Amino acid sequence: MGGDRFIPIRNSKQMDVASFLLTKENEPVDANNAAASSENQKAWSVSLNGYDIEDAKILHLGGKPLNAPEGYQNNLKVLYSQATTPASLKKSRYISSTPDKILDAPELRNDFYLNLLDWSSRNVLAVGLHNSIYLWDATHGDITFLMKLEREEDYICSVSWTKEGSYLAIGTSDCKVQLWDTENQKRLRSMASHTARVGSLSWNDHILSSGSRSGHIHHHDVRVADHHIFTLAGHSQEVCGLKWSADGRYLASGGNDNLVCVWPRVQEGSASNDGQMVHCWSQHQGAVKALAWCPWQSNILASGGGTSDRHIRVWNVNSGSCISSLDTQSQISSLVFAPNYKELVSGHGYAHNNVVIWKYPSLTKVSELNGPEDRVLSMILSPDSSTIATLAGDETVRLWKSFELDPVRKKAKDKMVKSTSGVIHQSIR
């Protein structure tokens, strides 16, 4: 019968020698004679026993592992190397402290309450400069002049792309909302319903919501001639922040009255409860322009307060509670959730004039992006979620590639750019 045990074959002489070596192991060794006698011992052992005495040892615990022969390639890469292998290295996130690109934005209106920057799903950046709109194609770098208001004293107050990225809504100081086909550079319609400038816009399918200095929010159905279908009256001062949630269930609004309001979706036929708030929070002590819905948690809304408040507050819309709050020590003009690394990004005015990346939900600081010489007025995320664009009072648009998913490649590319020409600088018009 066969068995599964392996018993090494040792003759009785080998066992006797091994026993003798174990008893002599702890005796002191004469260092002077050890080297000289080692070769003699080996010769006598081979002559008398027919094998090297070292081979008779049952356990050999002395010394370090032998080095591999020169040129030897070990597929396992563990026996002869104590060096850290690439697989065991922890990849660290690299965030460049300099912008990837800077665009000049001359004649930018330095007004905290306006929303003059938006990035379409087709990778086109729209910027409002005084009374004109310019488009920058982020893929090819082309700049297009879209439109200019007829009267010199009028100015652009807000811009917002449709979800498909083909049409641009423009709010103006003369109380109107214009709708443009950007591909054909054609104005489709001009909608008048407000009594004051329109500083905020947000789309929900075919419904365009607009916030005015009067404190009113209007819903426009852009498909029909009688576009103004509903008015929300919850703010007593200018509506400077307006954001529909990604699922279209809620509209968040922020005002110069320090309020954050949440409204239900617009129902077909305008039911009577459309104008009733879901929530109204008054914890902020400053104007609320910065609003952001979390893309991976649809019930989470972040809001940021102005100079007299400086707090980021995170709300659970389902329960109506404030789940976290953070004093940033600086005016907050904009907030953006960055899904690639589950982070919240804040744009700041006085006193820091910078951008801060926070880990969500802990709100621990990840990095600061410094560079603007004046307050950051607006901030938007690119369609691939890798880049944020900031619009600042120093008349610049800065693009920061802070959220690329391959940080090693980004670091190599960034070093190459720095060693050649530095930051790419271009005018938006």
matplotlib code that plots the C-alpha trace (Angstrom):
import matplotlib.pyplot as plt

x = [0.0, 1.2, 1.2, 1.1, 4.0, 7.5, 10.3, 13.8, 16.4, 19.3, 21.8, 22.8, 26.2, 24.4, 22.2, 25.2, 27.1, 24.0, 23.6, 27.3, 27.0, 24.0, 25.8, 28.9, 26.9, 27.1, 30.8, 33.0, 34.7, 38.3, 38.0, 41.7, 41.5, 37.9, 38.8, 41.8, 40.2, 37.0, 38.6, 40.3, 37.1, 35.4, 38.2, 38.2, 34.4, 34.3, 37.1, 35.7, 31.9, 31.5, 29.7, 30.2, 29.5, 27.5, 25.0, 24.3, 22.8, 19.1, 18.5, 20.7, 19.8, 22.9, 23.6, 21.6, 20.1, 22.7, 22.7, 21.4, 24.0, 24.5, 22.0, 19.6, 15.9, 13.6, 9.9, 8.7, 10.8, 10.6, 13.5, 16.5, 15.1, 14.0, 13.2, 9.6, 7.9, 5.7, 2.6, 3.1, 3.6, 0.6, -0.3, -0.6, -2.9, -1.1, -2.9, -1.1, -0.8, -0.9, -3.8, -3.6, -4.7, -5.6, -8.0, -8.2, -11.7, -11.6, -14.5, -15.8, -18.3, -17.0, -20.4, -20.8, -24.5, -24.1, -23.6, -21.5, -19.9, -21.2, -19.8, -21.9, -22.1, -20.5, -17.3, -18.0, -17.5, -19.8, -18.7, -20.5, -18.3, -20.1, -22.8, -21.4, -21.3, -18.2, -17.9, -14.6, -14.4, -12.4, -11.8, -10.3, -9.5, -11.7, -13.3, -16.6, -18.4, -22.0, -24.0, -24.0, -26.8, -28.2, -27.8, -24.3, -25.7, -27.2, -25.1, -25.2, -26.3, -26.4, -25.8, -27.0, -26.7, -29.4, -28.6, -27.9, -25.5, -27.1, -28.9, -27.8, -30.1, -29.0, -30.3, -29.9, -30.0, -33.1, -35.2, -35.3, -34.2, -32.9, -32.6, -29.9, -29.1, -25.3, -24.5, -26.3, -25.6, -29.2, -31.5, -34.6, -36.6, -36.6, -38.8, -39.9, -41.7, -39.4, -39.3, -35.6, -32.3, -32.1, -29.0, -29.6, -30.8, -31.3, -32.8, -35.0, -35.7, -37.9, -38.5, -36.2, -36.2, -35.0, -34.2, -34.5, -33.3, -37.0, -36.8, -39.1, -38.4, -40.2, -40.7, -40.7, -41.9, -39.8, -41.9, -44.9, -45.6, -47.0, -43.8, -44.3, -46.1, -45.5, -43.9, -42.2, -42.3, -40.1, -37.3, -37.5, -34.2, -32.2, -32.1, -28.4, -28.3, -30.5, -30.0, -32.2, -31.3, -30.0, -33.1, -35.4, -37.3, -36.2, -35.2, -32.8, -32.6, -30.4, -30.9, -29.4, -31.9, -29.6, -32.3, -31.9, -35.2, -36.1, -39.1, -40.8, -40.7, -43.0, -46.0, -47.8, -50.9, -49.3, -51.0, -51.9, -49.1, -46.3, -45.6, -45.2, -41.7, -40.4, -37.9, -36.7, -33.5, -32.3, -29.0, -26.8, -25.8, -24.9, -26.1, -26.4, -25.1, -23.2, -25.5, -24.6, -26.5, -24.5, -24.4, -24.0, -26.5, -29.5, -31.0, -27.8, -27.6, -24.6, -24.8, -22.3, -22.7, -21.2, -18.7, -20.7, -21.3, -18.4, -19.9, -20.5, -23.6, -24.7, -28.4, -30.4, -33.5, -35.4, -35.2, -34.7, -31.7, -28.3, -25.9, -22.6, -21.3, -17.8, -16.4, -14.1, -13.0, -13.7, -16.6, -18.1, -19.2, -19.5, -19.7, -19.2, -19.2, -16.4, -17.5, -14.2, -12.8, -16.0, -15.0, -16.6, -14.9, -15.5, -14.7, -13.8, -13.8, -12.7, -10.3, -8.6, -9.6, -8.9, -10.3, -10.4, -10.9, -12.6, -13.0, -16.7, -18.4, -15.7, -15.0, -11.3, -9.1, -7.4, -5.8, -5.8, -5.6, -4.2, -3.6, -6.5, -5.6, -9.2, -12.2, -13.5, -16.9, -18.1, -16.9, -18.1, -17.1, -16.1, -18.4, -15.8, -15.5, -11.7, -11.4, -12.9, -13.1, -13.0, -14.0, -12.3, -12.5, -9.0, -10.6, -9.3, -10.8, -8.5, -8.8, -7.6, -7.2, -7.4, -9.6, -8.0, -8.2, -4.6, -2.5, 0.8, 0.4, -0.9, 2.3, 4.6, 2.6, 2.6, 6.4, 6.8, 4.6, 6.4, 9.8, 8.8, 6.4, 4.7, 0.9, -0.8, -2.3, -5.0, -7.6, -11.3, -12.0]
y = [0.0, 3.5, 6.3, 10.0, 10.5, 11.4, 10.1, 11.2, 8.5, 9.1, 6.4, 5.8, 7.6, 10.8, 10.7, 10.1, 13.1, 15.3, 14.4, 15.2, 18.6, 19.5, 18.8, 20.8, 23.8, 26.0, 25.5, 28.6, 28.8, 30.0, 32.7, 32.4, 28.6, 28.6, 29.9, 27.7, 24.5, 24.8, 23.6, 20.7, 19.7, 19.5, 17.4, 15.0, 14.7, 13.8, 11.3, 9.6, 9.9, 10.2, 13.6, 17.1, 17.3, 20.5, 18.5, 16.4, 19.3, 18.9, 22.6, 25.4, 28.7, 30.8, 33.6, 35.6, 34.1, 33.8, 36.4, 35.2, 34.8, 37.8, 38.1, 35.6, 36.3, 35.0, 35.0, 35.1, 38.1, 37.3, 35.0, 37.2, 40.7, 42.8, 45.8, 47.0, 45.8, 48.2, 46.2, 47.0, 50.7, 52.9, 55.2, 58.8, 61.4, 64.2, 67.6, 70.3, 73.6, 75.5, 75.7, 73.7, 76.7, 80.4, 82.3, 86.1, 87.4, 91.2, 93.4, 90.8, 92.2, 91.7, 91.1, 88.4, 87.8, 87.0, 83.6, 84.2, 80.8, 77.4, 74.2, 72.2, 68.4, 69.0, 70.5, 74.1, 76.8, 79.9, 83.1, 86.4, 89.5, 92.7, 92.7, 89.9, 86.1, 84.1, 80.4, 78.4, 74.9, 73.0, 70.1, 72.1, 75.5, 77.5, 80.7, 81.9, 85.2, 84.4, 87.6, 91.2, 93.1, 96.0, 98.6, 99.4, 100.0, 96.5, 93.5, 89.7, 88.4, 84.6, 81.7, 78.1, 75.3, 72.7, 69.1, 68.2, 71.2, 72.6, 75.6, 78.4, 80.4, 83.9, 86.2, 89.9, 93.1, 94.3, 91.6, 89.2, 85.6, 84.8, 81.3, 80.7, 77.9, 78.0, 75.7, 78.0, 81.2, 82.1, 83.6, 81.4, 83.6, 86.3, 85.8, 88.7, 88.1, 89.5, 93.0, 93.0, 91.6, 87.8, 86.6, 82.8, 80.1, 76.3, 73.8, 70.8, 69.2, 71.7, 73.8, 76.7, 78.3, 81.9, 83.8, 87.6, 90.5, 90.9, 87.6, 85.8, 82.6, 82.0, 78.6, 78.9, 76.1, 76.9, 74.8, 77.0, 80.7, 81.5, 80.4, 81.7, 78.9, 79.5, 81.9, 80.9, 83.6, 82.5, 85.1, 88.7, 89.7, 88.7, 85.0, 84.5, 80.7, 78.2, 74.5, 71.7, 68.2, 65.7, 63.6, 66.7, 66.2, 69.3, 72.9, 74.5, 78.3, 80.6, 84.3, 87.5, 87.1, 84.3, 81.6, 78.2, 77.0, 73.6, 73.4, 70.4, 69.6, 71.3, 69.1, 69.2, 71.4, 73.4, 71.8, 74.1, 72.7, 73.5, 76.8, 75.2, 74.9, 71.5, 73.1, 76.6, 76.9, 80.1, 78.9, 80.9, 84.4, 85.6, 85.6, 82.0, 81.9, 78.6, 75.5, 71.9, 68.6, 65.5, 63.3, 60.0, 60.8, 62.5, 63.6, 65.6, 69.4, 71.6, 75.3, 78.0, 81.4, 84.8, 87.0, 87.3, 83.5, 81.6, 78.2, 75.2, 73.4, 70.0, 69.1, 65.9, 66.9, 63.8, 64.5, 68.3, 68.2, 69.8, 66.8, 68.8, 72.3, 73.8, 77.3, 77.9, 81.4, 82.9, 84.0, 81.1, 81.9, 78.4, 74.8, 71.7, 68.0, 66.1, 62.4, 61.0, 61.1, 61.8, 65.3, 68.7, 71.8, 75.3, 78.6, 81.6, 85.3, 87.5, 86.8, 83.8, 84.2, 80.5, 77.1, 74.4, 70.6, 68.8, 65.1, 64.1, 63.4, 64.1, 67.7, 67.3, 69.5, 67.7, 70.6, 74.3, 75.8, 79.4, 81.8, 84.2, 87.7, 88.6, 86.7, 83.6, 84.5, 81.2, 77.6, 74.8, 71.1, 69.8, 67.1, 64.4, 65.5, 65.8, 69.6, 72.6, 76.1, 79.2, 82.7, 85.3, 89.1, 89.5, 88.9, 85.3, 81.9, 79.2, 75.5, 73.1, 69.4, 68.2, 65.1, 63.0, 59.3, 58.6, 60.6, 59.1, 60.1, 63.5, 64.2, 63.3, 65.5, 68.4, 68.2, 68.2, 71.3, 73.1, 72.4, 73.8, 76.7, 76.9, 77.6, 78.0, 81.5, 82.4, 85.2, 84.2, 86.7]
z = [0.0, -0.8, 1.8, 1.7, 4.2, 3.0, 5.3, 4.3, 4.2, 6.6, 7.6, 11.2, 10.8, 9.6, 12.7, 15.0, 13.5, 13.7, 17.4, 18.0, 16.3, 18.4, 21.7, 20.5, 19.1, 22.2, 22.9, 22.3, 19.0, 18.5, 15.8, 14.8, 14.1, 12.7, 9.2, 8.8, 10.0, 8.0, 4.8, 6.7, 8.3, 5.0, 3.5, 6.5, 6.4, 2.8, 3.2, 6.3, 5.9, 2.1, 2.5, 3.8, 7.5, 6.9, 5.0, 8.1, 10.0, 10.6, 11.1, 9.8, 11.4, 11.0, 8.6, 6.1, 2.9, 0.1, -2.7, -6.0, -8.8, -10.9, -13.7, -12.1, -12.9, -10.2, -11.3, -7.7, -6.8, -3.1, -2.2, -2.9, -2.6, 0.4, -1.8, -1.9, -5.0, -7.1, -6.2, -2.5, -3.0, -1.9, -4.7, -3.5, -5.0, -6.8, -6.9, -8.9, -7.1, -10.4, -12.9, -16.1, -18.2, -17.6, -19.8, -19.7, -19.1, -19.7, -18.6, -16.2, -13.9, -10.3, -8.7, -6.0, -6.8, -10.5, -12.1, -15.2, -15.8, -17.0, -18.6, -21.1, -21.5, -24.9, -23.2, -24.0, -21.4, -21.5, -19.9, -19.5, -19.9, -19.3, -22.1, -24.2, -24.2, -25.3, -25.7, -25.3, -26.7, -24.2, -26.6, -29.5, -27.8, -30.2, -29.0, -30.3, -29.8, -29.4, -28.6, -27.3, -25.7, -27.7, -25.0, -23.6, -20.1, -19.9, -18.7, -18.5, -15.1, -15.5, -17.9, -17.9, -20.4, -21.1, -20.2, -23.8, -24.2, -27.4, -25.9, -23.6, -21.3, -20.5, -17.7, -18.2, -16.2, -18.2, -16.5, -19.5, -20.1, -23.6, -25.1, -27.7, -30.1, -29.8, -32.8, -35.2, -33.1, -33.2, -30.6, -30.3, -27.9, -25.3, -22.3, -20.2, -16.8, -14.1, -12.7, -11.8, -13.0, -13.4, -11.6, -11.4, -13.7, -13.6, -16.0, -15.3, -18.7, -20.6, -17.4, -17.0, -13.5, -13.1, -9.9, -9.7, -7.5, -6.6, -4.6, -7.0, -8.8, -12.1, -13.9, -17.7, -20.0, -23.0, -25.3, -25.2, -26.1, -22.7, -21.0, -17.5, -15.7, -12.0, -9.5, -6.2, -3.6, -0.6, -0.6, 0.5, -1.3, -4.4, -5.4, -6.1, -5.9, -7.9, -8.5, -9.5, -8.2, -10.7, -10.4, -10.9, -7.7, -5.8, -6.6, -4.1, -3.8, -1.9, -1.3, 0.0, 2.9, 4.2, 3.5, 1.9, 0.4, -1.1, -3.5, -5.1, -8.8, -11.2, -11.9, -15.3, -15.0, -12.1, -9.1, -6.1, -3.9, -6.3, -4.5, -1.1, 0.3, 1.3, 3.6, 4.5, 6.6, 8.2, 9.9, 7.6, 8.8, 5.3, 1.7, 0.2, -3.3, -3.2, -3.6, -4.7, -4.9, -4.2, -7.3, -5.5, -2.6, -4.2, -0.8, 0.2, -0.4, 0.5, 0.9, 1.6, 3.3, 2.5, 4.3, 7.6, 7.7, 6.0, 6.8, 4.7, 5.8, 4.6, 4.7, 4.5, 2.4, 3.5, 7.2, 7.0, 9.3, 9.1, 9.2, 9.2, 9.4, 8.9, 9.4, 6.4, 7.6, 4.2, 2.1, 0.1, -3.5, -5.0, -4.1, -6.3, -5.5, -7.3, -7.7, -8.9, -5.4, -3.4, -2.5, -2.0, -3.5, -2.3, -4.0, -1.8, -1.8, 1.1, 2.8, 1.2, -2.5, -3.2, -3.8, -1.2, -1.7, 1.2, 1.7, 2.0, 4.3, 6.9, 5.5, 6.3, 4.1, 1.2, -0.6, -1.3, -4.8, -4.6, -7.5, -8.1, -7.1, -6.4, -5.1, -6.8, -8.1, -9.7, -10.1, -12.3, -12.9, -16.3, -17.9, -17.3, -13.6, -13.9, -14.0, -12.2, -13.8, -11.6, -12.6, -10.4, -9.9, -11.4, -14.8, -15.3, -15.8, -14.3, -15.1, -12.5, -13.4, -9.8, -10.2, -12.9, -12.1, -13.1, -10.7, -11.7, -15.4, -14.3, -12.2, -15.1, -17.5, -15.0, -14.6, -18.4, -18.8, -16.1, -17.6, -21.0, -21.1, -17.7, -17.5, -20.9, -21.0, -23.5, -23.9, -23.8, -26.6]

ax = plt.figure().add_subplot(projection="3d")
ax.plot(x, y, z, "-o")
ax.set_aspect("equal")
plt.show()
